Amino acid sequence: MSGLRGRASSMVRRRSLRLRAVLVVLMVAALPVLAVWATDLADATVGQRIGLTLSGVSHRASDALNEGETPDEVAELEARSTRTRVTIIGHDGAILASADHSGETTWTGRIVHTAFQEQARLDLDEFEEQRPPMAQRSEVTRARTQVHVSGCIENADQRVLVCHSARQSAQGVVYAQKASRLPIRALYDARFQLLKVSLLVALAALMAGAWLGGRIVRPLEDLRRQVLARVDRPLSAEDVELPREDEFGELAGAFNQLLAEVRSTSEQNEAFVADLAHEMKNPVAAIRAASESLAGSATLTESRVARIARILDDSSRRLDALVTQLLELARAEAGLRAEERLSIDLRALVAGLLDTVQSDERHAHIAVHQELIDSTLFGGPSSIETALRNVLENALSFADSQVTVRLTRQSADVVLEVEDDGPGLPEESIDHVFDRFYTSRGATVGTGLGLALTRAIVEAHEGSVHAENTSRGARFVLRFPTQD
């Protein structure tokens, strides 16, 4: 019972897919009956619309004849402009002029008549053969005394409506006619039988709609339940299970890809927190030891004070550098969205950085070989400079005697290669050199964030970076898309 109530409540829920499926199927089932009724209502106004047109025709033609225009010109002009048949009957009953353009239809009319297998031309001749001569018709004789007479007549099978407008003029009676087919009338006559069939179809449609809605909604509800179960504490990123080979199976696969990324990000965050705690322990421990030394010593010599001061200064600098680089790394991994992007002369930037790092006394014994071409990069000048500086300083710190820097163009990319003649990268380290807090220099040198920051900056500029060993050292390759 609870399951039945649950399905019933989901059926009446606002914006329910089940309810929408049922309503759509019912609407399709009821459409023929609604179309018949709607078309019959439209047919009911056909005579009124044609009557207004013909009244205008007879009025204009009568005025033109009263002004002395010839019957032939008047009949042809009015019949052609309104797609009607116009006949002018003299006072003696003779036909003075006649023009027939009633069979001409618009392109929309041709489509309608073709769809209902009707002839494009609505020929009045067959209808006229069943009526008396025009001069003897009641509407014409009455027009001679009443000035204007109008009306509509349906033929025997009620499928063609013929309307007329007769008006007196100085030269005789203007008699305008137009016919209109009623293609839905046969269906309208069978509307009650059609209604019975539609009710049976609606019942079947109701069951089909409920079945279709269930087929659509049940897999979605299963997915929703599994996803919400993974939000409950403790959080879980296990795959959802929906063994299907249709669009719902593909949706479940997309969820599983998302959950895999969530698992990977969660593992990275756990590793990051652990590495951060480890990196901060050394300077914090040094600061604590210095403070305990100050608190536990009765007398302090100048050398001891200088040593403690140096420890505090080194530890605070290390903490400051660590926090600063963490902030820069967080901004870079978020895409550097707040950084202004400008056109950068990459050759000038690399040359300037090489001049700066070469002036450092630590690298005085390193020869730097440059192979730079003119190239332009669209990006954040400050972040790009940081990324390049980290790679250059890394190469200089490991090189034995030489560093080679190449700036080239490869297809639509600009590529910077920094190669040193040092010991190279351990095979187990090549895949980790860009990880956060990874360093092979020892715990007291660097923070292990420089190359991680470089990768984040390059990727924020839609580029890529990788490291590899050469026959005489290591090579770092930075690739950027250009603005050219």
C-alpha positions in Angstrom: 0.0 0.0 0.0 2.8 2.4 0.8 4.4 1.8 -2.5 1.1 2.4 -4.3 0.6 5.6 -2.4 4.1 6.7 -3.2 3.5 6.2 -6.9 0.2 8.0 -6.7 1.9 11.0 -5.0 4.6 11.1 -7.6 1.9 11.1 -10.3 0.3 14.3 -8.9 3.6 15.9 -8.0 4.2 19.2 -9.7 6.2 18.9 -12.9 6.2 15.1 -12.6 7.5 13.3 -15.7 4.9 10.6 -15.2 2.0 13.1 -15.2 3.5 14.9 -18.3 3.8 11.6 -20.2 0.2 10.7 -19.4 -1.1 14.2 -20.4 0.8 14.2 -23.7 -0.5 10.8 -24.7 -4.1 11.8 -23.7 -3.7 15.0 -25.7 -2.7 13.1 -28.8 -5.6 10.7 -28.4 -8.1 13.5 -28.0 -6.7 15.6 -30.8 -8.8 14.3 -33.7 -12.1 15.1 -31.9 -10.9 18.5 -30.8 -9.7 19.2 -34.4 -13.2 18.3 -35.7 -15.0 20.6 -33.3 -12.5 23.4 -33.8 -12.7 23.2 -37.5 -16.5 23.1 -37.5 -16.4 26.3 -35.5 -14.1 27.8 -38.0 -16.4 26.6 -40.9 -19.3 28.4 -39.2 -17.7 31.7 -39.8 -16.8 31.1 -43.4 -20.0 32.4 -44.8 -19.8 35.6 -42.7 -16.2 36.2 -43.9 -17.1 35.6 -47.6 -20.3 37.7 -47.3 -18.2 40.7 -46.1 -15.9 40.3 -49.0 -18.7 40.0 -51.6 -20.5 43.0 -50.1 -17.4 45.1 -50.6 -17.1 43.8 -54.2 -20.7 44.6 -55.2 -20.5 48.0 -53.5 -17.3 49.1 -55.3 -18.5 47.8 -58.6 -21.8 49.5 -58.3 -20.1 52.8 -57.5 -17.8 52.4 -60.5 -20.7 51.7 -62.8 -22.6 54.7 -61.5 -19.5 56.8 -62.4 -19.7 55.6 -66.0 -17.0 53.0 -66.1 -17.5 50.1 -68.5 -19.0 46.8 -67.2 -16.2 44.7 -68.6 -13.4 46.7 -66.8 -15.3 46.8 -63.5 -16.1 43.0 -63.5 -12.5 42.0 -64.4 -10.9 44.4 -61.9 -13.1 43.3 -58.9 -13.0 39.6 -59.8 -9.2 39.4 -60.2 -8.4 41.5 -57.0 -10.7 39.4 -54.8 -10.6 36.0 -56.5 -14.4 36.0 -57.0 -16.9 35.7 -59.9 -18.5 39.0 -60.8 -21.4 39.2 -63.3 -23.2 42.4 -64.3 -26.9 41.9 -65.4 -28.6 44.7 -67.4 -32.0 46.0 -66.7 -33.4 43.9 -69.5 -31.9 40.7 -68.0 -29.0 40.5 -70.5 -25.5 39.7 -69.2 -23.4 42.8 -69.8 -20.1 41.5 -68.4 -18.7 38.5 -66.5 -15.3 37.7 -65.0 -14.4 34.6 -63.0 -11.3 34.3 -60.9 -13.0 32.3 -58.1 -10.8 29.2 -58.8 -7.6 31.0 -58.0 -6.3 30.3 -54.5 -3.3 31.2 -52.4 -0.4 28.8 -51.7 -1.9 28.1 -48.3 -5.2 27.3 -49.8 -3.6 24.9 -52.3 -1.9 23.1 -49.4 -5.2 22.7 -47.5 -7.1 21.4 -50.6 -4.3 19.0 -51.5 -4.2 17.7 -47.9 -7.9 16.9 -48.0 -7.7 15.6 -51.5 -9.9 18.4 -52.9 -9.5 20.0 -56.3 -7.6 23.3 -56.2 -10.2 25.0 -58.4 -13.6 25.6 -56.8 -15.7 25.4 -60.0 -19.0 27.1 -59.7 -20.3 25.8 -63.1 -21.7 22.6 -61.8 -23.5 24.4 -59.0 -24.8 27.1 -61.4 -26.3 24.4 -63.7 -28.7 23.4 -60.9 -30.1 27.0 -60.5 -32.3 29.2 -62.7 -30.8 31.8 -65.0 -29.3 34.7 -63.2 -31.8 37.3 -64.2 -34.6 35.1 -62.8 -33.0 34.4 -59.4 -34.8 35.7 -56.4 -31.7 37.6 -55.1 -31.3 39.4 -58.4 -35.0 40.4 -58.7 -35.0 41.5 -55.0 -31.9 43.6 -55.5 -33.7 45.7 -58.2 -36.1 46.9 -55.5 -34.1 46.4 -52.2 -30.8 47.8 -53.6 -28.7 45.1 -51.9 -29.3 41.4 -51.2 -26.7 38.9 -49.8 -26.7 35.3 -48.5 -25.1 31.8 -48.7 -26.4 28.5 -50.1 -25.0 25.0 -49.4 -25.2 22.3 -52.1 -26.9 19.0 -51.6 -24.1 17.2 -49.9 -23.2 20.2 -47.7 -19.6 20.2 -48.8 -19.5 23.4 -50.8 -20.8 26.8 -49.5 -21.7 29.4 -52.3 -22.2 32.9 -51.2 -23.6 35.9 -53.2 -24.1 39.6 -53.0 -26.4 41.4 -55.5 -26.5 45.2 -55.6 -28.4 47.7 -57.9 -26.5 50.2 -60.0 -27.2 52.6 -62.8 -26.3 50.1 -65.5 -27.9 47.0 -63.9 -27.4 44.5 -61.0 -23.9 43.6 -59.8 -23.9 39.9 -58.9 -20.8 38.7 -57.0 -20.2 35.0 -56.1 -17.7 33.0 -54.2 -17.6 29.3 -53.2 -15.8 27.7 -50.3 -15.4 24.0 -49.6 -16.1 22.6 -46.1 -13.6 19.6 -46.1 -14.2 18.7 -42.4 -18.0 18.5 -42.7 -18.0 14.8 -43.4 -15.9 14.2 -40.3 -18.2 16.5 -38.3 -21.2 14.4 -39.3 -19.4 11.4 -37.8 -18.2 13.2 -34.7 -20.2 11.0 -32.2 -18.8 7.8 -33.7 -15.3 9.4 -33.6 -15.9 10.4 -30.0 -16.6 6.8 -29.1 -13.4 5.6 -30.8 -11.4 8.4 -29.1 -12.7 7.4 -25.7 -11.4 3.9 -26.2 -8.1 5.2 -27.5 -7.9 7.6 -24.5 -8.3 4.6 -22.1 -5.5 2.8 -23.9 -3.4 6.0 -24.0 -3.9 6.4 -20.3 -2.4 3.0 -19.6 0.3 3.5 -22.1 1.2 6.9 -20.7 1.3 5.5 -17.1 3.6 2.7 -18.3 5.8 5.1 -20.3 6.0 7.5 -17.4 7.1 4.6 -15.1 9.8 3.5 -17.6 11.1 7.1 -17.6 10.9 8.0 -13.9 11.8 4.8 -12.1 15.5 4.7 -13.3 15.8 8.4 -12.5 14.4 7.8 -9.0 16.9 4.9 -8.6 19.7 7.2 -9.6 18.5 10.0 -7.2 18.2 7.5 -4.3 21.8 6.2 -4.9 23.2 9.7 -5.3 21.5 11.0 -2.1 22.7 8.0 -0.2 26.3 9.0 -1.0 25.7 12.5 0.4 24.7 11.1 3.8 27.5 11.2 6.4 30.1 9.8 6.0 30.4 11.0 2.5 30.9 8.3 -0.1 32.0 8.5 -3.8 31.3 4.8 -4.7 29.9 4.2 -8.2 26.2 4.1 -8.7 24.7 0.9 -10.1 22.2 1.0 -13.0 23.0 -1.9 -15.4 21.2 -0.6 -18.5 22.4 0.0 -22.1 20.2 3.0 -22.9 20.4 6.7 -22.1 19.8 6.1 -18.4 22.8 3.8 -18.4 24.9 6.5 -20.1 23.6 9.0 -17.4 24.7 6.6 -14.7 28.1 6.3 -16.4 28.4 10.1 -16.4 27.6 10.1 -12.7 30.3 7.5 -12.1 32.8 9.7 -14.0 31.9 12.6 -11.7 32.2 10.5 -8.6 35.6 9.2 -9.8 36.7 12.9 -10.0 35.3 13.5 -6.5 37.2 10.5 -5.2 40.4 11.7 -6.8 40.0 15.2 -5.5 39.2 14.0 -2.0 42.3 11.8 -2.0 44.4 14.8 -3.3 43.0 17.0 -0.6 43.8 14.4 2.1 47.3 14.1 0.8 47.6 17.9 0.6 46.5 18.4 4.2 48.9 15.7 5.4 51.8 17.2 3.4 50.9 20.7 4.6 50.9 19.6 8.3 54.3 17.8 7.7 55.8 20.9 6.1 54.7 23.2 8.8 55.9 21.0 11.6 59.6 21.8 11.1 59.4 25.6 11.4 56.8 25.4 14.1 58.9 23.0 16.1 62.0 25.3 15.6 60.0 28.3 16.9 58.7 26.3 19.9 62.2 25.1 20.7 63.5 28.7 20.5 60.7 30.0 22.8 61.4 27.2 25.3 65.1 28.0 25.2 64.3 31.6 26.0 62.0 30.7 28.8 64.3 28.1 30.4 67.6 30.1 30.3 68.5 32.3 33.2 71.2 34.0 31.3 71.6 34.4 27.6 74.9 35.2 25.9 75.1 37.3 22.8 75.9 34.3 20.6 72.9 32.4 22.0 70.6 35.3 21.4 71.9 35.6 17.9 71.4 31.9 17.3 67.8 32.0 18.6 67.1 35.1 16.6 68.4 33.4 13.5 66.2 30.3 14.1 63.1 32.5 14.6 63.9 34.5 11.5 64.5 31.4 9.3 61.4 29.6 10.6 59.2 32.7 10.2 60.5 33.2 6.7 59.9 29.6 5.8 56.3 29.8 7.1 55.7 33.1 5.2 57.1 31.6 2.0 55.0 28.5 2.5 51.7 30.4 3.1 52.4 32.8 0.2 53.1 30.0 -2.2 50.0 28.1 -1.0 47.9 31.2 -1.7 49.4 31.6 -5.2 48.9 27.9 -5.9 45.2 28.1 -4.8 44.6 31.0 -7.1 46.4 29.3 -10.0 44.4 26.0 -9.5 41.2 28.1 -9.5 42.1 29.3 -13.0 43.5 32.8 -12.2 40.1 34.2 -13.0 40.8 37.6 -11.3 44.1 38.2 -13.1 44.1 40.6 -16.0 45.3 39.0 -19.3 47.6 41.0 -21.5 49.8 40.4 -24.6 53.2 39.3 -23.4 56.5 39.5 -25.3 57.7 36.0 -24.3 61.1 36.4 -25.7 61.8 39.6 -23.8 60.4 38.1 -20.6 62.6 34.9 -20.8 65.7 37.0 -21.6 65.1 39.3 -18.7 64.6 36.4 -16.3 67.8 34.8 -17.5 69.7 38.0 -16.8 68.2 38.1 -13.3 68.9 34.5 -12.3 72.4 34.5 -13.8 73.3 37.4 -11.6 72.8 35.2 -8.5 76.2 34.2 -7.1 74.9 30.7 -6.5 74.7 30.2 -10.3 77.9 32.0 -11.3 79.6 28.7 -12.5 76.6 27.8 -14.8 76.7 28.8 -18.5 73.3 29.6 -20.0 72.8 28.9 -23.7 69.8 30.8 -25.3 67.9 29.9 -28.4 65.0 32.4 -28.4 62.6 33.4 -31.2 60.1 36.2 -31.2 56.8 35.0 -29.8 53.7 36.5 -28.2 51.5 35.0 -25.4 48.2 36.2 -24.1 48.1 35.8 -20.3 48.8 37.1 -16.9 52.3 38.7 -16.9 52.9 38.2 -13.2 51.8 34.5 -13.1 53.7 33.7 -16.3 56.8 35.2 -14.9 56.5 33.2 -11.7 56.0 29.9 -13.7 59.1 30.6 -15.9 61.2 31.7 -13.0 60.5 28.5 -11.0 61.5 26.3 -14.0 64.7 28.3 -14.7 65.8 28.3 -11.0 65.1 24.6 -10.7 67.3 23.9 -13.8 70.1 26.1 -12.5 70.0 24.5 -9.1 70.6 21.0 -10.5 72.9 21.8 -13.4 76.6 20.9 -13.3 77.8 23.5 -15.7 75.3 24.4 -18.4 71.6 25.2 -18.9 70.0 25.5 -22.4 66.9 27.5 -22.9 64.9 27.2 -26.2 61.9 29.2 -27.3 60.3 27.7 -30.4 57.0 27.6 -32.4 55.4 24.2 -33.0 52.2 24.4 -35.0 49.9 26.9 -33.2 51.8 26.6 -29.9 54.8 28.4 -28.4 57.1 26.0 -26.6 59.7 26.7 -23.9 62.3 24.0 -23.3 64.7 24.3 -20.3 67.4 21.6 -20.3 70.2 21.1 -17.7 73.3 18.8 -17.6 72.7 17.7 -14.1 72.0 14.2 -12.7 68.6 14.0 -14.3 65.3 12.8 -12.7 65.0 9.5 -10.9 62.6 7.3 -12.9 60.2 7.1 -10.0 60.2 10.9 -9.7 59.2 11.9 -13.3 55.5 11.5 -12.6 55.7 13.3 -9.3 57.9 16.4 -9.9 54.8 18.6 -10.3 53.1 17.3 -7.2 52.6 19.6 -4.2 55.3 19.4 -1.6 57.4 17.0 -3.7 61.1 17.8 -3.6 64.4 15.9 -3.9 66.5 18.6 -2.4 66.0 17.7 1.3 63.6 19.1 3.9 65.6 22.3 4.5 65.7 23.5 0.8 62.6 24.8 -0.9 59.0 24.2 -0.1 58.2 21.7 -2.9 55.5 24.0 -4.3 57.4 25.7 -7.0 56.9 23.2 -9.8 53.3 22.5 -8.6 52.7 26.2 -9.0 54.2 26.2 -12.4 51.9 23.4 -13.6 48.8 25.2 -12.2 49.7 28.5 -13.9 50.4 26.8 -17.3 47.2 24.8 -17.1 45.3 28.0 -16.2 46.5 29.4 -19.5 45.2 26.3 -21.3 48.8 25.0 -21.7 50.6 21.9 -20.6 54.0 21.1 -19.0 55.9 17.9 -18.6 59.4 16.7 -17.5 61.7 14.1 -19.1 65.2 12.9 -19.0 67.8 13.4 -21.7 71.1 11.8 -22.4 72.9 14.3 -20.1 70.3 15.7 -17.7 66.7 16.7 -17.4 64.4 18.7 -19.6 61.2 20.7 -18.7 58.8 21.5 -21.6 56.2 24.2 -21.3 53.6 24.5 -24.1 51.3 27.5 -24.5 48.6 28.2 -27.1 49.4 31.5 -28.9 47.0 34.4 -29.7 48.1 34.5 -33.4 
